[in-house]
Amino acid sequence: MEKTADREATTLAAATSSQDPEVGLRAVAALRGLLEVLEALQVDNARAQGWSWQDIAGRLGVSKQAVHQKHGPSRRPGPGRG
């Protein structure tokens, strides 16, 4: 499974340099979506391990307020929210 994911990521990354804007832009959009999922996963992981919002923000290169606004509890769907 990991090798399949690696191949897919490699194919997607290569597609970003396509001379065909349709292919390149779709690849960029797909990478953007993947990045959002990966960021949320790692923020959740860091919070579960006791990292502060400031620590997370520093690693992401954004303000504490920005990371908390994007990933804080009020932004996550909960029971009945989503």
Legacy VTK file of the C-alpha trace (Angstrom):
# vtk DataFile Version 3.0
C-alpha trace
ASCII
DATASET POLYDATA
POINTS 82 float
0.000 0.000 0.000
2.802 2.428 0.865
4.472 1.860 -2.505
1.200 2.645 -4.263
0.873 5.898 -2.309
4.473 6.778 -3.147
3.834 6.164 -6.846
0.667 8.248 -6.760
2.467 11.126 -5.022
5.321 10.951 -7.517
2.893 10.958 -10.443
0.979 13.890 -8.973
4.142 15.883 -8.321
5.352 15.247 -11.872
2.009 16.377 -13.269
2.485 19.830 -11.709
5.153 20.584 -14.306
3.012 19.518 -17.265
2.914 21.826 -20.268
-0.844 21.196 -20.335
-2.458 23.693 -17.937
-5.429 21.346 -17.434
-3.130 18.628 -16.099
-0.896 20.992 -14.138
-3.684 22.914 -12.438
-5.573 19.760 -11.496
-2.387 18.386 -9.956
-1.812 21.593 -7.990
-5.409 21.485 -6.701
-5.033 17.840 -5.680
-1.775 18.590 -3.867
-3.421 21.512 -2.067
-6.170 19.208 -0.825
-3.659 16.588 0.264
-1.633 19.211 2.101
-4.707 20.339 4.056
-5.443 16.764 5.130
-1.832 16.141 6.145
-1.634 19.411 8.085
-4.805 18.612 10.037
-3.529 15.119 10.779
-0.217 16.405 12.118
-1.819 19.213 14.127
-4.118 16.643 15.746
-1.093 14.436 16.415
0.854 17.299 17.985
-2.083 18.367 20.172
-2.607 14.763 21.307
1.048 14.721 22.386
0.638 17.913 24.387
2.113 20.472 22.001
0.966 24.035 22.497
-0.642 26.067 19.746
2.481 28.257 19.807
4.766 25.244 19.211
2.637 24.073 16.296
2.402 27.563 14.812
6.166 27.973 14.987
6.750 24.752 13.046
4.176 25.752 10.417
5.518 29.288 10.112
2.235 30.969 11.001
0.862 32.822 14.012
-0.612 31.027 16.985
-3.932 32.714 16.251
-3.902 31.491 12.647
-3.283 27.860 13.534
-5.818 27.920 16.378
-8.447 29.539 14.174
-7.889 26.952 11.446
-7.541 23.844 13.622
-9.024 24.741 17.003
-11.935 22.887 18.571
-14.545 25.360 17.320
-13.530 24.548 13.694
-13.886 20.786 14.032
-17.191 19.056 13.339
-18.566 17.420 16.415
-21.732 15.544 17.272
-24.606 17.381 15.668
-22.265 19.859 13.890
-21.427 18.189 10.836
LINES 1 83
82 0 1 2 3 4 5 6 7 8 9 10 11 12 13 14 15 16 17 18 19 20 21 22 23 24 25 26 27 28 29 30 31 32 33 34 35 36 37 38 39 40 41 42 43 44 45 46 47 48 49 50 51 52 53 54 55 56 57 58 59 60 61 62 63 64 65 66 67 68 69 70 71 72 73 74 75 76 77 78 79 80 81
